């Protein structure tokens, strides 16, 4: 067990290396958690529980980190810190590769002119020059769908000799903020 823990502690040191340099040591192995008291019972701690399997035996390993140990690096644990420390420099080669890959992606885009409900009989009796009334008002923007999901409000028009749409704003559904 000591060997397994020493190897896992090396991995733990690597995982934390971007935040802080830590040096772990296995001082004692205790299988009964009632005999372990590293901090006072009312101290705030972070407990990491790992489900483990070694051979046929399975169990849990709990790693307890007292607040006092984390206090000097808590500011580095926020997402804001991670965003600030990332480089904002754009690698031109990476940008070129990403742009080239995106050019090959197909996106199904269509504009919904409106909807209507008609009976099967009306559908079967449709003839040239028949008119189907849509629920869309002429002064309301249309909805552009990409991959069958509404994405933009658009207005119809022409560009040169082709039918086109102009994006007015992004579609905001109930879940969007």
Secondary structure, DSSP 4 states (H G I P E B T S, - for coil): -HHHHHHHHHHHHHHHTTT-----------S-GGG--SS-TTS-EEEEEEEEEETTEEEEEEEEEEHHHHGGGGGGGSHHHHHHHS-----HHHHHHHHHHHHT----EEEE-------HHHHHT--TT-----S--TTSPEEEEETTEEEEEEEEEEETTEEEEEEEEE---SS--
